[in-house]
Amino acid sequence: MTGHVGRVKNPEDIAVIGAGIGGLCTAARLAKAGHKVTIFEASNRTGGKCRTEWIGRYAFDTGPSLLTLPAVYRDFFQRTGDVMGRVLEIEEVNPSFDYRFHDGKSVKFANLSRKKTLASIEQSLGADAASEWDQVMVQAEAMWDVSRTPFIESELKSPLSLLKRPRLLKDLKTISPWKSLRGLGITNPYLAKIMDRYATYSGSDPRVAPAVLSTIAFVEEAFGAWHIKGGVGTLSEKITQRCEKLGVDIRLNSYVEEITLSGGKVTGVVVNGNRESFDRVVANADAQFVYEKLLAPTNKVVKIRKQLAKQEPSLAGFSLLLGLKPSDAAPLEHHTILFPENYDHEFESIFTTKTPVEKPTIYICAPRDPLMVKDAGHEAWFVLVNAPRHSKTGDGFDWSDEVFARRYANTIIDHIEASGIPIRDRLEVLEIRTPLDLQTSVNAPGGSIYGTSSNGARSAFARAKNRSPIKGLYLVGGSAHPGGGLPLVGLSAEMVANAILEKQPS
């Protein structure tokens, strides 16, 4: 994508609802172009889900714990007047992942090297497995090449816009939108589990999520897995500083109650009971929340409410923040994934019975970053398992029972210990975060991490569009196109800024 340069001749007053990464990046781009931008953030801090949280002597990345496609943020800093390398230090995570299986087998994926990853697969799982993964990655790369410009880096206005592409039939054959991730037909059971996990990156079920999600595996391999020194939350701090330097007015503890309209056009917002006028509004909040709670039920709004209600919400997460005392045990790699024997039980629990997973896949992020602990030898681990979203009405699980949450946390620690990783005798800090906590802290309905899931071939088109049908209202962030995760949210911000700036003579 190309960003707009130059300053607009007719500056506008623009409100941004929410200081998540999407809102901050949009605000900075608009302010750089000369608009007067005000961000209203309901909580007492910026960053949304992207934060590094200190508890005692330990720092935890409680949202994203990995940066892929760093070029998205290099471009952001460059286009808003700075150089990413000056404000952030990123280091490659190598190996990018240490995958461990129930029967003791394991395989480590190398960062930025298919050759080394294939050698690791061959050593652990055999030559046939390595050959199979190579074939899958060749296919994933082809899917990425085809989908990158029209799907991921462009506003998705309608399926019709894609039908006009001259290479449509060839592209459709490559992307195979009717094929699920499971439909890739990976025969090696260990590699099949690794590929299934990429569905959960977008909060989805691999049994129905589209095969194109395999491109995430290719992107990780080709563009690398990166850690931001001091924690991934440093990214939101530095983007906030960029906004402040560009004159964005960031108002914390400012709860937007309504987006006001007149004649089908945005006129402003009601904040903490006060009505304020704006020319345009950018909503960096969950799309369903925006259309259900912030807008009066006009015909257009009701139509979108119905569309979004049909979407399956993404899965949620149950996480543990573990502060560990020094140990003689070999340290874990930065990212370790412990797979159970039966991965299907996980998706059955989350998407069908809507109950916590008895033997979940366990993700452990154990950064070896001296800036994330106050004393040498101590370690701060972020542990995450997939979970059904919070609900008291049957379309999820009621996470308000603290006794159950503590018992479930202990079960997860038992599973980690059973896999040969001792932690109980090292435990100094144990904090529990449920889907209800996420719902409460960042207004994510049900604690769904990514808004809606990518379950089904039409899911990409059903996601909220960046330009709403209401004149002057735009949506940015994980629940809008192109989806959740740091790279896509950064691209979402660029799309929204471009959509606003293209209408302005500059």
Salt bridges, closest charged atoms under 4 A:
GLU12 OE1 - ARG280 NE 2.45
GLU53 OE1 - ARG51 NH1 3.87
GLU53 OE2 - ARG433 NH2 2.82
ASP75 OD2 - ARG29 NH2 3.22
ASP75 OD1 - ARG79 NE 2.90
ASP82 OD1 - ARG86 NE 3.10
GLU89 OE2 - LYS229 NZ 3.13
GLU91 OE1 - LYS229 NZ 3.78
ASP98 OD2 - ARG100 NE 3.15
ASP134 OD1 - ARG114 NH1 3.59
GLU141 OE1 - ARG114 NH2 3.72
GLU153 OE2 - ARG148 NE 2.84
GLU155 OE1 - ARG467 NH2 2.72
ASP171 OD2 - ARG165 NH2 2.91
ASP171 OD1 - ARG167 NH2 3.39
ASP196 OD2 - ARG182 NH2 2.76
ASP205 OD2 - ARG207 NH2 2.80
GLU221 OE2 - ARG114 NE 2.83
ASP249 OD2 - ARG251 NE 3.05
GLU276 OE2 - ARG251 NH1 2.93
GLU333 OE2 - LYS108 NZ 3.00
GLU333 OE1 - ARG368 NH2 3.44
ASP344 OD1 - ARG182 NH2 2.52
GLU348 OE1 - ARG207 NH1 2.91
ASP369 OD2 - HIS227 NE2 2.81
ASP375 OD2 - ARG57 NH1 2.72
GLU379 OE2 - ARG426 NH2 2.79
ASP395 OD2 - ARG389 NH1 3.61
ASP398 OD1 - HIS390 ND1 3.95
ASP398 OD2 - LYS392 NZ 3.65
ASP414 OD1 - ARG424 NH2 2.57
GLU428 OE1 - ARG57 NE 2.94
GLU431 OE1 - ARG433 NH2 3.05
GLU502 OE2 - ARG467 NH2 2.77
